[in-house]
Amino acid sequence: MNEFAANPLFQIMHPKSIAFWGASNNPLGMGSVQLSQLLAMGFEGSVFPMHPREVQVMGLKAYMHAKDLPVVPDLAIFVLPTAVVPDILEECGQAGIKRAIIVSAGFGEMGPEGRALQDRLVETARKYDIVFIGPNCIGVVNPHLKLNTTFFPYDASPGFIGIASQSGSFVTQMFVHLEKFGIGFSQGFSVGNEALVDIADCLEYLGKCPDTKVIALYIEAIRRGRDFFRVAKEVSKIKPIVAFYVGGSESGKRAAHSHTGAMAGPDLLYDGIFKQAGIIRAASIEELFDLCMVLGSQPLPEGDRIAILTHSGGPGAAAADTAERSGLKLAHFSAETVNSLMDLVPHTASVSNPVDLTFNRNPSDYTKAMPQILLKDEQVDSLFMYLLIPLRRVMQAIAATGADPENAALLADVYLDGQTASVAELSANSGKPVVGASFCTRGEPFIRKLQDSGVPVLTSPERAIKALAALTNYARAKRAMLEQDDAALQ
């Protein structure tokens, strides 16, 4: 067994059999909705609905007690009234079940009586060597194994972003958000009240997960500060961590406490922890995933010098302004780069930085020759591209040559495939990050093709530049931590 498979959370994320308490033949019950999503995702293991009266639940044979099951399940899921959960966990322990997800709420977040019930859960878990997530959580998702224990449908492809969140909604609602960009989760945890498993445990697990290239954290409070810092510092040497912390204000503290019972800390304290551990802090939930899209897909830049390539003045100016405000420097191009660019652009274009093409007799230069020239320059560490090739415009141009509409559509698609391939290979061939922006979404075929080819295309120049700045800051922090380790060994 390798180190990853030996992690206590591995079996929760890789079960071969699941016992599910709380579903019925009422399709509107929360437990029924969650079980239906587990089945709809196509989970390939055995599923055993548990019910005190029903013979079948959702077409599956139902069982009354854990001891009645034909096998000892790898995982138990509880979507039950609060008061009965401790006894059912005891029943699971007696039956030899070692992993559980407790969705039920009404525990530590609800005051002394709830805390007493939560303490019973922990006591029972330790008695039987059970590892559970929750209570008051929404479950987990592992798209690579078609596992979705939440109540929300997961329709995106498996992705490279791992998430551990103290909000269930910020896991499930992000299913839809990430799908807008053509990406998805590798694995995701809603940790709830963290009675036994906390965000530091999930971070350690995701740090070892081979499908996870970047880790997103939604944090209301850190319960084991020293352990979290130790784990984060080690993980961030291997892969980037991006965190969105909301407990820094008085309002945030109150909301966090009522949500999961968490005790938040001062904003400056968390800022310091994040910086020392190499964690990149996001200012919003949207930025959390903007940064993850870029940090999980692009190579690390050697420095902070950025080239901006645009065919419109406004987006280029916005990108340049945001770059300076974010701590990036506009690269000063070599004479060779300037001369090479001048051979490709009209007299109305600018070959300073930003490079503003305006219009060109050969639009393909914009996606291939020009970015290649910029990335070849040793003064350039990263590249931003403003991207817009509307399918309708391409079809109209082809149709103007006399092609019939069907052939025009086919030729336009072939043309866009070629432009996509040119942009997609830029980063791989240069070893430098390339990030795009467009006000168009995946409804525009060129943007969809780019995102499906692994090119991060965000929805504005400002958001793309901030993500490149975060990538640059992470590269700097990672180098510093590794240099410290090297110095300590000498």
C-alpha positions in Angstrom: 0.0 0.0 0.0 1.4 3.4 -1.0 1.5 6.5 1.2 -1.6 8.0 -0.5 -3.7 4.8 -0.1 -2.7 4.5 3.5 -4.2 7.9 4.4 -7.3 7.6 6.6 -9.3 9.6 4.2 -8.5 7.4 1.2 -11.3 4.9 1.9 -13.9 7.7 2.2 -12.9 8.9 -1.2 -12.5 5.4 -2.8 -15.2 3.2 -1.3 -16.3 0.0 -3.0 -19.5 -0.2 -1.0 -21.7 2.3 0.8 -24.4 2.0 3.4 -26.8 5.0 3.2 -29.1 6.0 6.1 -31.7 8.6 5.5 -33.1 7.9 2.0 -36.6 6.8 1.4 -39.1 6.5 -1.5 -40.1 10.1 -1.0 -38.1 11.7 -3.8 -38.1 15.2 -2.1 -36.4 14.2 1.2 -32.8 15.4 1.5 -31.5 11.9 2.0 -33.4 10.7 -1.0 -32.0 13.6 -3.1 -28.4 12.7 -2.0 -28.8 9.0 -2.7 -30.3 9.8 -6.1 -27.2 11.9 -6.9 -24.9 9.1 -5.9 -26.8 6.8 -8.2 -27.0 9.3 -11.0 -23.3 9.9 -11.0 -22.9 6.3 -11.9 -21.1 5.0 -8.8 -19.9 1.5 -9.7 -19.7 0.0 -6.2 -22.4 -1.5 -4.1 -25.1 0.7 -2.5 -27.1 -0.5 0.5 -30.1 1.8 1.5 -30.9 1.5 5.2 -34.5 1.9 6.3 -36.5 0.7 9.3 -39.6 -0.2 7.3 -39.1 -0.1 3.5 -38.2 -3.3 1.7 -36.8 -1.4 -1.3 -35.6 2.2 -1.6 -35.1 3.6 -5.1 -35.3 0.1 -6.6 -32.5 -1.2 -4.3 -32.9 -3.7 -1.6 -33.1 -2.0 1.8 -31.8 -3.2 5.1 -32.9 -2.4 8.7 -29.6 -2.8 10.6 -25.9 -2.7 9.8 -25.5 -6.2 11.0 -28.0 -7.4 8.3 -25.8 -6.3 5.4 -24.2 -9.0 3.2 -20.7 -7.3 3.5 -19.1 -4.7 5.8 -19.4 -1.5 3.8 -16.4 0.7 3.2 -18.4 3.8 4.0 -21.6 4.8 5.9 -23.5 8.0 5.1 -26.0 9.5 7.5 -28.7 12.0 6.5 -30.8 11.4 9.6 -32.5 13.4 12.5 -29.8 14.6 14.9 -30.9 12.6 17.9 -30.6 9.2 16.3 -27.2 9.7 14.7 -25.0 8.7 17.8 -26.9 5.4 18.1 -26.5 4.6 14.4 -22.8 5.3 14.6 -22.6 2.9 17.5 -24.4 0.3 15.4 -21.9 0.9 12.6 -19.0 0.5 15.0 -20.3 -2.8 16.2 -20.7 -4.0 12.6 -17.1 -3.1 11.8 -17.7 -0.1 9.6 -14.7 2.2 9.8 -15.6 5.2 7.7 -18.5 7.6 7.7 -19.9 10.9 6.4 -22.3 12.6 8.8 -24.5 15.1 6.9 -26.9 15.6 9.7 -26.8 19.0 11.4 -27.8 20.1 14.9 -24.5 19.3 16.7 -21.6 21.5 17.9 -23.0 24.5 16.0 -26.2 24.6 18.1 -24.9 25.2 21.6 -24.3 23.0 24.7 -26.8 20.2 23.9 -25.5 19.9 20.3 -21.9 19.9 21.5 -22.7 17.1 23.9 -24.2 15.0 21.1 -21.1 15.8 18.9 -18.8 14.7 21.8 -20.7 11.4 21.8 -19.9 10.9 18.1 -16.2 11.5 18.7 -16.2 9.1 21.7 -17.9 6.4 19.7 -15.6 6.9 16.7 -12.5 6.6 18.9 -14.0 3.5 20.6 -14.4 1.7 17.3 -11.5 3.3 15.3 -14.0 5.1 13.0 -12.9 8.1 10.8 -15.8 10.3 9.9 -16.3 13.6 8.2 -18.8 16.1 9.6 -21.3 16.4 11.2 -23.2 19.3 9.5 -21.4 18.7 6.1 -22.7 18.1 2.6 -20.4 15.2 1.7 -17.6 14.5 -0.7 -17.1 14.3 -4.5 -14.5 12.2 -6.4 -15.4 12.6 -10.1 -12.6 10.3 -11.2 -14.5 7.4 -9.4 -18.0 8.7 -10.2 -18.6 9.4 -6.5 -20.9 12.2 -5.5 -22.4 12.0 -2.0 -23.8 15.6 -2.1 -27.3 16.6 -3.1 -26.2 18.6 -6.2 -25.6 17.0 -9.6 -22.0 17.0 -10.8 -22.0 17.2 -14.6 -18.5 18.5 -15.3 -15.6 16.3 -16.3 -13.0 15.2 -13.6 -10.6 18.0 -13.1 -7.4 19.0 -11.3 -8.7 21.3 -8.5 -8.9 19.7 -5.1 -11.1 21.5 -2.5 -11.6 21.3 1.2 -14.3 23.6 2.4 -16.0 24.6 5.7 -19.0 25.5 3.6 -20.9 22.7 1.7 -22.4 25.2 -0.7 -19.0 26.4 -1.8 -18.4 22.9 -2.9 -21.6 22.0 -4.6 -22.4 25.5 -6.2 -18.9 25.4 -7.7 -19.8 22.4 -9.7 -21.8 24.7 -12.0 -19.3 27.6 -11.8 -16.3 25.5 -12.8 -18.3 23.9 -15.6 -18.5 27.4 -17.2 -14.8 27.2 -17.7 -14.6 23.6 -18.8 -12.9 22.3 -15.7 -13.8 20.4 -12.6 -12.7 19.0 -9.2 -10.3 16.2 -8.7 -11.7 15.5 -5.3 -13.7 17.7 -2.9 -14.5 17.7 0.9 -17.2 19.5 2.8 -15.8 19.2 6.3 -18.7 20.7 8.3 -18.1 21.0 12.0 -14.8 19.2 11.8 -15.5 17.1 14.9 -12.9 14.5 14.0 -11.5 15.3 10.5 -10.6 18.9 9.9 -9.3 21.0 7.0 -5.7 20.3 7.9 -6.3 16.6 7.5 -8.0 17.2 4.1 -5.1 19.4 3.0 -2.6 16.7 3.9 -4.6 14.1 1.9 -5.0 16.4 -1.2 -1.3 17.2 -1.1 -0.7 13.5 -1.8 -3.5 13.1 -4.3 -2.0 12.5 -7.8 -5.1 13.9 -9.6 -4.9 17.2 -7.7 -2.7 19.9 -9.2 -3.9 22.8 -7.0 -5.7 22.9 -3.7 -8.6 25.4 -2.9 -9.5 26.1 0.7 -12.6 27.9 2.0 -11.8 28.7 5.6 -13.9 30.2 8.4 -11.5 29.2 11.2 -8.4 27.0 11.6 -8.8 24.7 14.7 -5.3 23.2 14.8 -3.1 26.1 13.9 0.3 24.5 14.3 -0.7 21.4 12.5 -2.3 23.3 9.7 0.8 25.5 9.3 3.1 22.5 9.3 1.1 20.6 6.7 0.5 23.7 4.5 4.2 24.5 4.4 5.1 21.0 3.2 2.3 20.7 0.7 3.0 24.2 -0.9 6.5 23.0 -1.8 4.8 20.4 -4.0 1.7 22.1 -5.3 0.0 25.5 -4.9 -2.6 26.2 -2.2 -5.2 29.0 -2.6 -7.3 30.0 0.3 -10.4 32.2 0.8 -10.7 33.2 4.4 -13.9 35.0 5.6 -13.6 35.2 9.4 -11.4 38.3 9.6 -14.2 40.9 10.2 -16.6 41.0 13.1 -19.5 40.1 10.9 -17.5 37.2 9.4 -16.6 35.9 12.8 -20.3 35.9 13.9 -21.4 34.2 10.7 -18.7 31.6 10.9 -19.6 30.7 14.5 -23.3 30.3 13.7 -22.5 28.3 10.6 -20.2 25.6 11.9 -19.4 26.7 15.5 -16.0 27.9 14.3 -14.0 30.5 16.2 -12.3 32.8 13.7 -9.2 34.9 14.2 -7.9 38.4 13.2 -7.4 39.0 9.5 -3.7 40.0 9.9 -3.0 36.8 11.8 -4.3 34.7 8.9 -2.5 36.8 6.4 0.8 36.1 8.2 0.1 32.3 8.5 -0.8 32.1 4.8 2.4 34.0 3.7 4.7 32.0 5.9 3.2 28.8 4.6 3.3 29.7 1.0 -0.5 29.9 0.6 -1.9 32.3 -1.9 -4.9 34.3 -0.5 -7.9 35.0 -2.7 -10.1 38.0 -2.1 -13.4 36.3 -3.2 -14.8 33.0 -4.1 -14.6 33.8 -7.8 -11.0 34.8 -7.4 -10.3 31.6 -5.5 -11.2 29.5 -8.6 -9.6 32.0 -11.1 -6.3 31.5 -9.3 -6.8 27.7 -9.1 -7.4 27.5 -12.9 -4.1 29.2 -13.6 -2.0 27.8 -10.8 -3.1 24.3 -11.5 -2.5 24.4 -15.3 0.5 26.7 -16.0 4.3 26.4 -15.5 5.9 28.6 -12.9 7.4 31.8 -14.3 11.1 32.6 -13.7 10.3 36.2 -12.8 7.7 39.0 -12.8 8.1 40.4 -16.3 4.9 40.1 -18.4 4.2 40.6 -22.1 0.7 41.8 -23.0 -0.7 40.9 -26.5 -4.0 42.4 -27.6 -5.8 43.4 -30.8 -7.8 46.1 -28.9 -6.5 49.0 -27.0 -8.9 49.0 -24.0 -8.2 45.4 -22.8 -4.5 46.0 -23.3 -4.6 49.2 -21.1 -6.7 47.5 -18.5 -4.2 44.6 -18.4 -1.2 46.9 -18.1 -2.8 48.9 -15.3 -3.7 45.8 -13.3 -0.3 44.3 -13.9 1.4 47.3 -12.2 -1.1 47.3 -9.4 -0.5 43.6 -8.8 3.3 43.8 -8.6 4.1 42.7 -12.1 6.5 44.5 -14.5 5.8 45.2 -18.1 8.7 43.5 -20.0 11.1 45.6 -22.0 11.5 43.8 -25.3 14.9 43.1 -27.0 15.7 44.9 -30.3 15.4 41.5 -32.0 11.8 41.0 -30.6 10.8 44.6 -31.7 12.2 44.1 -35.2 10.5 40.7 -35.6 7.1 42.1 -34.5 7.4 45.1 -36.8 7.7 42.7 -39.8 4.2 41.3 -38.9 2.1 44.3 -37.9 0.6 47.3 -39.8 1.9 50.8 -39.3 -1.1 51.5 -37.0 0.0 48.8 -34.5 2.1 49.2 -31.4 5.1 46.9 -30.7 5.8 48.4 -27.3 4.3 46.6 -24.3 1.3 46.1 -24.6 1.6 44.9 -28.1 -1.6 46.1 -29.9 -2.1 44.4 -33.2 -5.2 46.5 -34.2 -5.6 44.7 -37.6 -3.4 42.4 -39.6 -3.6 40.9 -43.1 -2.8 37.5 -41.5 -4.9 37.0 -38.3 -3.1 33.7 -37.7 0.1 35.7 -36.8 -1.8 36.7 -33.6 -2.1 33.2 -32.3 1.2 31.8 -33.5 4.0 33.9 -34.8 3.6 37.0 -32.5 3.2 35.1 -29.2 6.1 32.8 -30.2 8.3 35.9 -30.7 7.3 37.3 -27.4 7.9 34.1 -25.5 11.3 33.6 -27.1 12.4 36.9 -25.6 14.5 36.3 -22.4 13.1 39.5 -21.0 9.6 37.9 -20.9 8.5 35.6 -18.1 4.8 35.3 -18.8 2.3 36.2 -21.5 -1.2 37.6 -21.4 -3.4 37.3 -24.5 -6.7 39.0 -25.2 -8.6 36.4 -27.2 -11.5 36.9 -29.5 -12.3 35.1 -32.8 -16.1 35.0 -33.2 -17.3 32.0 -35.2 -20.0 34.1 -36.9 -17.4 36.5 -38.2 -15.2 33.7 -39.5 -18.2 32.1 -41.3 -19.2 35.4 -42.8 -15.7 36.0 -44.1 -15.6 32.5 -45.7 -19.1 32.8 -47.1 -18.0 36.1 -48.8 -15.7 34.0 -50.9 -18.6 32.1 -52.4 -18.6 29.1 -50.1 -22.1 27.6 -49.4 -23.2 27.9 -45.7 -22.5 24.2 -44.9 -19.0 24.4 -46.2 -18.5 27.8 -44.6 -19.4 26.3 -41.2 -17.1 23.3 -41.7 -14.1 25.5 -42.8 -14.7 27.9 -40.0 -14.5 25.1 -37.5 -11.3 23.7 -39.0 -9.8 27.3 -38.9 -10.7 27.6 -35.2 -9.2 24.2 -34.5 -5.9 25.4 -36.0 -5.9 28.7 -34.0 -6.7 26.7 -30.9 -3.8 24.3 -31.4 -1.4 27.3 -32.0 -2.3 28.9 -28.7 -2.5 25.6 -26.7 1.1 24.7 -27.6 2.6 28.0 -26.7 3.1 27.3 -23.0 4.3 23.7 -23.5 6.9 24.8 -26.1 8.2 27.8 -24.2 7.9 26.6 -20.6 6.3 29.9 -19.7 2.8 30.6 -18.5 0.2 31.8 -21.0 -3.2 33.1 -19.8 -6.0 34.5 -21.8 -9.1 36.7 -21.3 -12.2 37.1 -23.3 -15.6 38.7 -22.6 -17.0 35.7 -24.5 -17.9 32.5 -22.7 -17.9 28.8 -23.6 -20.9 29.5 -25.9 -18.3 30.9 -28.3 -16.6 27.9 -30.0 -13.1 29.4 -30.0 -13.2 30.0 -26.2 -14.6 26.5 -25.6 -11.9 24.9 -27.7 -9.2 26.8 -25.9 -10.4 25.9 -22.4 -10.9 22.3 -23.4 -7.3 22.3 -24.7 -6.1 23.4 -21.2 -5.7 27.2 -21.9 -7.0 29.2 -19.0 -9.3 31.9 -20.4 -10.8 34.1 -17.8 -13.7 36.6 -18.2 -11.7 39.9 -18.1 -8.2 41.1 -18.5 -8.1 42.2 -14.8 -9.0 38.7 -13.5 -6.5 37.1 -15.8 -3.6 39.4 -14.8 -4.4 38.9 -11.1 -4.2 35.2 -11.6 -0.8 35.6 -13.4 0.4 37.7 -10.5 -0.7 35.0 -8.0 1.2 32.4 -10.1 4.3 34.7 -10.0 4.0 35.2 -6.2 3.6 31.4 -5.6 6.7 30.7 -7.8 8.7 33.2 -5.7 7.4 31.8 -2.4 8.1 28.2 -3.5 11.7 29.0 -4.5 12.3 30.8 -1.2 11.0 27.8 0.8 13.1 25.3 -1.1 16.2 27.5 -0.8 15.6 27.6 3.0 15.4 23.8 3.0 18.7 23.5 1.1 20.4 26.0 3.4 19.3 24.0 6.4 20.8 20.8 5.0 24.3 22.4 4.5 
